[in-house]
Amino acid sequence: MNNLRRSLQRSILALALVFWSTIALAQSDLPGKMYIAEISAACSEMTNGGCMTYTDCILSFEKDSVIVSYRSREYCYPESGQEEDQSHWARFRKTYAWSMKGNEIRVKGFETYGTFAYFDHVLTGKKEMNNTWIPLEFIEQR
């Protein structure tokens, strides 16, 4: 009985160490990383074609803070190419404190997308669409 108890205690201790080291690695892994999610897409019709405009939310993590910014990308046809509206980076850029508990990330003062879940280099928040909350994935930019 004592051997079984000792074996069980060692197994629990090993699992706890793996769990806490994973959390510690995740928290130390986020600084210096950038995550991007497409938060909207809109089309506009013109006499000679049309444009698609996409808006992204960008989370840039530092050790004790995260910079939240937005950008717009526009694709117009028949003209080829992409125009990126850099003015959005400056106008909608704010720094917040962040913390991590388990795999949950909280950004103090920025609740737009709720509490984020962190798993396998993806942050998952949520956004409201048609009175329903849907998952919103922020993908790590490598």
C-alpha positions as CSV (number, residue, x, y, z in Angstrom):
1,M,0.0,0.0,0.0
2,N,2.8,2.4,0.9
3,N,4.6,1.7,-2.5
4,L,1.3,2.4,-4.4
5,R,0.9,5.7,-2.5
6,R,4.5,6.7,-3.0
7,S,4.2,5.8,-6.7
8,L,1.0,7.8,-7.0
9,Q,2.6,10.8,-5.2
10,R,5.5,10.7,-7.6
11,S,3.2,10.6,-10.6
12,I,1.2,13.6,-9.4
13,L,4.4,15.5,-8.7
14,A,5.7,14.8,-12.2
15,L,2.4,15.9,-13.8
16,A,2.4,19.1,-11.7
17,L,6.0,19.9,-12.7
18,V,5.1,19.4,-16.4
19,F,2.0,21.5,-16.0
20,W,3.8,24.4,-14.3
21,S,6.8,24.3,-16.6
22,T,4.4,24.5,-19.6
23,I,2.8,27.6,-18.1
24,A,6.1,29.2,-17.2
25,L,7.4,28.5,-20.8
26,A,4.2,30.0,-22.3
27,Q,4.5,33.2,-20.2
28,S,8.1,33.6,-21.0
29,D,7.4,32.7,-24.7
30,L,4.9,35.5,-25.3
31,P,7.2,38.6,-24.9
32,G,8.5,39.6,-28.3
33,K,5.7,37.9,-30.2
34,M,3.0,39.4,-32.3
35,Y,-0.5,37.9,-32.9
36,I,-2.9,39.0,-35.6
37,A,-6.7,38.3,-36.1
38,E,-8.9,39.5,-38.9
39,I,-11.8,41.2,-37.2
40,S,-13.8,42.5,-40.1
41,A,-14.2,42.3,-43.9
42,A,-16.2,44.7,-46.0
43,C,-16.7,45.1,-49.8
44,S,-17.5,48.3,-51.7
45,E,-18.7,48.5,-55.3
46,M,-17.4,51.0,-57.7
47,T,-18.3,51.8,-61.3
48,N,-15.2,50.1,-62.7
49,G,-14.8,47.3,-60.1
50,G,-14.7,47.1,-56.3
51,C,-12.7,46.9,-53.2
52,M,-12.4,44.5,-50.3
53,T,-11.3,46.0,-47.0
54,Y,-10.0,43.9,-44.2
55,T,-9.3,45.1,-40.6
56,D,-6.9,43.3,-38.3
57,C,-6.3,43.6,-34.6
58,I,-2.6,43.2,-33.7
59,L,-1.4,42.2,-30.2
60,S,2.4,42.8,-29.7
61,F,3.5,41.3,-26.4
62,E,6.3,42.7,-24.3
63,K,7.4,41.4,-20.8
64,D,4.9,43.4,-18.8
65,S,2.7,44.9,-21.4
66,V,0.9,44.3,-24.7
67,I,0.5,46.9,-27.5
68,V,-2.9,46.7,-29.2
69,S,-3.2,48.2,-32.6
70,Y,-5.3,47.9,-35.8
71,R,-4.6,48.0,-39.5
72,S,-6.6,48.0,-42.7
73,R,-5.8,46.2,-45.8
74,E,-7.5,47.1,-49.1
75,Y,-7.6,45.1,-52.3
76,C,-9.2,46.9,-55.3
77,Y,-10.1,45.5,-58.7
78,P,-9.5,45.9,-61.6
79,E,-6.4,47.6,-60.2
80,S,-3.9,45.0,-58.8
81,G,-2.0,45.3,-55.6
82,Q,-2.5,46.0,-52.0
83,E,-2.7,49.3,-50.1
84,E,-2.2,49.2,-46.4
85,D,-3.5,52.1,-44.4
86,Q,-0.6,52.7,-42.0
87,S,-2.5,55.6,-40.3
88,H,-4.6,53.0,-38.4
89,W,-1.4,51.8,-36.7
90,A,-0.9,55.2,-35.1
91,R,-4.5,56.2,-34.4
92,F,-5.6,52.9,-32.7
93,R,-2.5,52.0,-30.7
94,K,-2.6,51.6,-27.0
95,T,-0.5,49.8,-24.3
96,Y,-2.1,47.6,-21.6
97,A,-0.8,45.4,-18.8
98,W,-1.3,41.6,-19.2
99,S,-1.1,38.6,-17.0
100,M,-1.3,34.9,-17.4
101,K,-2.9,32.3,-15.1
102,G,-2.9,28.7,-16.4
103,N,-3.6,29.1,-20.2
104,E,-5.7,32.2,-19.7
105,I,-4.4,35.6,-20.6
106,R,-6.0,38.8,-19.3
107,V,-5.3,42.2,-20.8
108,K,-6.2,44.7,-18.1
109,G,-8.5,47.4,-19.6
110,F,-8.9,45.7,-23.0
111,E,-11.9,43.5,-22.7
112,T,-13.1,43.8,-26.3
113,Y,-12.3,40.1,-27.1
114,G,-12.7,38.8,-23.5
115,T,-10.1,36.6,-21.8
116,F,-7.8,34.9,-24.2
117,A,-7.0,31.2,-24.1
118,Y,-3.4,30.3,-25.1
119,F,-2.7,27.0,-26.7
120,D,-0.1,25.9,-29.3
121,H,1.0,29.4,-30.3
122,V,-2.6,30.6,-30.9
123,L,-4.6,33.1,-28.7
124,T,-8.3,32.6,-28.8
125,G,-10.6,35.4,-27.8
126,K,-14.3,35.9,-28.7
127,K,-16.3,38.6,-30.5
128,E,-19.9,39.3,-30.8
129,M,-21.6,38.7,-34.2
130,N,-25.3,38.8,-34.7
131,N,-26.0,38.6,-30.9
132,T,-23.8,35.5,-30.7
133,W,-20.3,35.1,-29.3
134,I,-17.9,33.4,-31.7
135,P,-14.3,32.4,-31.3
136,L,-11.6,34.8,-32.7
137,E,-8.2,33.3,-33.3
138,F,-5.1,35.5,-33.1
139,I,-2.3,33.7,-35.0
140,E,1.3,34.1,-34.1
141,Q,3.3,35.9,-36.8
142,R,6.7,34.2,-37.3
